[in-house]
Amino acid sequence: MAKMLRRDRARQYFADAFLTNKIHHSGWSHKAKRPDHLNAYWKLIRTATDFGMRIFLAPNLGETTDAFDRPFTIGGQFCRDNKIKLVSRSFSTLAHELAHAVDHILGGTKTRAECELVAAAAGYFLTCEVFGVISPSFDVRYAKRQGATPQDWQRMEEYAWYVFEEMLIPFGGSK
Ligand SMILES: [Zn+2]
């Protein structure tokens, strides 16, 4: 069997976990390399800057509620005046927020559930591409909490992939 590209494996894991609720992979894969996180983080900051974003660290962004009215702590925020706020220097959170920004530029989503599903998936794909394939459970659970359904995934999968590629190219990944 041909070797699967990291990004294709990430896409399959996300889709499987989202559609079946089965998480069959956890932690870092044995093949995953963990390049310097901070280095990759600064590279992604430069990518976000290229998209016209300004990034701010805020010690506390407060709490909000999910689609089921359960509270959760905000880790990052994309604001429509081209600002991204983060509570910590986290690559995966920045990838998620940058995906929101790219989606906003492309204008491909309508509902909050669609927005969060696309950001969760595209952010996860980029994180896997850079660090190796990890469990999609956090991002899948997050998108579901925001009300995303299997129908949303079927409608948005191709678009989420497109948002991922739009981030990957300026980041310096190869297609
Ligand atoms: Zn989000």
Boltz pocket constraint, residues with backbone or C-beta under 6 A from the ligand:
constraints:
  - pocket:
      binder: B
      contacts: [[A, 76], [A, 96], [A, 100], [A, 115], [A, 116], [A, 119]]
      max_distance: 6.0
